[in-house]
């Protein structure tokens, strides 16, 4: 077989993952017993989150002076002294890409009903992940790594967002969407030859996103690890609990 023929075959296989042109082998369902508590809990969490956000106090100059790098766990000190807005922009692009891949999972549905069901599942996964992430940030109030750095602009260090380090939302949402998409594909096309690459992509992109958040000075390694675990678990389990 010629190299060009192999290339075209690879492209065709990749296209089926994007368009859902292979016959889907799994179906999902919505139910009041599952989706009612998910949606209600998320809405309650969002309401509480908005209240806590409005009550959050920004760092004062004396607060910043009191931050002691020696009190940061040794494992997390890797993030101290890092500040890169460009790395933050890269993580934003990675997050948007992950959201797009997660949303595109509905394209693998066999019919309109399944298209809508997968869309609702995707929305629920993101609601739960986003709500849990933000509520934790507002409960923990962990200072971001850049808050310790006197070279970072003072207005940035004194912003309320400087208290929202734990855990990484970019990482949790990226992991949620990529593991959600990978699980949908694994369910729909269990024998697909590209499935290992799909799972590898699902694992690598959130890790890359988290690494860029550390480079940006936005998060400690532990923030990223916890965010990755939370997002991956929610993204993976959402299709599982809806599978027929």
N, C-alpha and C positions, 0 to 999 in steps of 0.2 A: 504494500500500500504506500502511495507516495506521501511525502511530507505535507503537501498542500491538502490532500484528502484528509489526513489526520487532523490538520488544523481546522478544516471546515466541520469535521465531526465534533471536535471539541467546542467550537462556537455554537453548533446546533444544540449540544447538550446543555450549554450554559443558557441558551435562549429559553429552553424549556423550564428552567428554574425561575426565570423572570416572568415568563408569560403564563406559566401553568398549563402548557399545551399537552403534557402527559395526562393520562386519566388519573384523577385523584382517587385515593383508596381509603380515605378517612373522612368521617363526617363529625360535626360538632353540634351541640344543642345548647340552648339557653333554658334556664328554669328559675322559677321564683325562689326556690330554696337555696340556689347557689348565687344567682346574680343579684337577687334582692339585697342580701346582706353585704355583698361587695359594693354595690352602688350606694346603699344607705351609709355604710361605714365610711366610704370615701368622702361622701358629702359632709358627714359630721366632722371628719378629720380636716377637710378643707376649711370648714367654718371655724374650727378651733385654731387652725394654722393662721388664718387671717387675723384673728384676735391676738394671738401671740406675736405675730409679726409687728402689729401696730404698737405693742407694748415693749418691744425690744429696745434697749438702750445702746447707743453708740459708745465706743471707747472714748474716754476723756484722755487728755495728755498724761495725767497721773496714772491712769490705767495702763497706758502703753509703757510708761516707764517701769511699772511694776512687773511687766511680763519678763519672766526669767527663762532664758533658753536652757539653763541647766535643769529645769523642771520638766522639759520635754523628754519623753522616753527616748532612750538611745536609738532604738530602731527608727524613730521618726525624725531624728536630727538631720538626716540626709536632706530634708526639704528646707531647712533653715538657710537663709542667705540667698535663696533663689527668687528671682523676679523677672518674668519674661512675658510681657503682653502679647508678643507674637506667638508664643506657645499657647497662651490662652485662646488666641484666634484659631489656631490649629485644632484645639480641642472642641471649639464651637463647631467647626466644619465637620469633624468626626461625629459629633453628636447629631447634627442635622442629617448626615448620611445614615446613621443608625436608625433614626426615626423614620426616614424614607424607606429603608429596607424592611423595618417592622410593619409599616403601613401597607407595603406592597404585598404582604402575605395574603391579603384577600384575593389577589389575582389568581391564586391557585385553587379557587373554589370551582366546583362543577356547575353551580347554578346560583341564581340571585340570592336565594335564601342563605346558602352557605357563605356567600360573599358578605352578606350583612352580619351573619353570626360571627364570622372571623373578625370583621370590623369592630363589633361590639367587644369581643374578647380583647382585641388590641387596645381599645380605649380603656377598658377596665384595668388591664395590666399597667398601663401608664398612669392611670389615676391612683392605683394602689401604691405604685412605686414612688410617684411624685409626692403623694400625701405623706407616706411613711418617711421619706427622705426629709422633707421640709419640717415635719413635726419633730423629728429627732434633732435637726439643727437648732430649732428654737428651744428645745428642752436642754440640750447639752451646752450650747453657747461656747463652743470651742473656738479659740482664736486661730485664724488662718496663719500659715507660716510667715506671710509677708508682714503681718502685724508686728512681728519681732524685729523687723529690719528697718533701721533708721534712715536708710537710703531710699526707701519707698516713699512717695509723696504722702505728706501727713494727712491730707484730706481723704486719701484712699484708706489709710490705716484707721482713721476715725469714723469711717462709714459703718453703718450697722451690719453690712455684709461681711465685714472683717470678723464678726463673731459666729459665722456660719460654716465652720470648717468640717464638722463631723455630721454626716459622712458625705462623700462626694456625689452630688446629684448628676453631674455629667457622666460619671462612671456607672452609677446605678441605672440611669435611664438608657444609656448605651447598651449595657449588658441585658437589661430587660428586653429591649427591642430585638437585639441580635439573637438571643436565646429563644425568644418567642418565634422569630422567623425560622430559625433552624429547626425547632420542634415541629412547626407546621409542615415544613418541607419533609422532615423525617417521617412524619405520620402519613403524608400524602403519597410520597414516593419512596417506600422503604428499601427498594432495590436499586435506587438511582446510583450510578457510578460516581457521581460528584458529591454524594452525601458526606464523605469524610472531609472534603474541602469546605463544605458548608459549615460543619461544626468547627473546623479550624478557624474559619473566618469569624464565626460567632465568638470564639474565645479570644482571638487576637485583637480585634478592633476595640472592644471595651478596655482591654489592658493597655493598648496604645493611647486611648483617650485618657485613661487615668495617669499614665506616665507624663503626658503633656500637662495635665493639671498640676502635677508635682513640679515639673519644670517651670510652670508659670508662677509658682509660689502660692497657689490657691489651696493646696491640700497636702497633708502629711501622707506617707505611705499607708498608714493604718486606715485613714479616711477612704482611700482608694480601694483597699482590700475589702473592707466591710461593704462599701457601695457596690463593688463587683459581685460579692456573694449575695447580697439582698436582691439586686436587680436580676441576676441570673436565675435565682430560685423562683422569683415571681414570674419572669418571662417563660421559664420552662414549665412551671406548674399550671399556668392559666390554660393552655390547651389540654393538659392532662385531665383537669377536673371538668372539662366540657366535652371530652371525647365520648362518643356513643359507644 
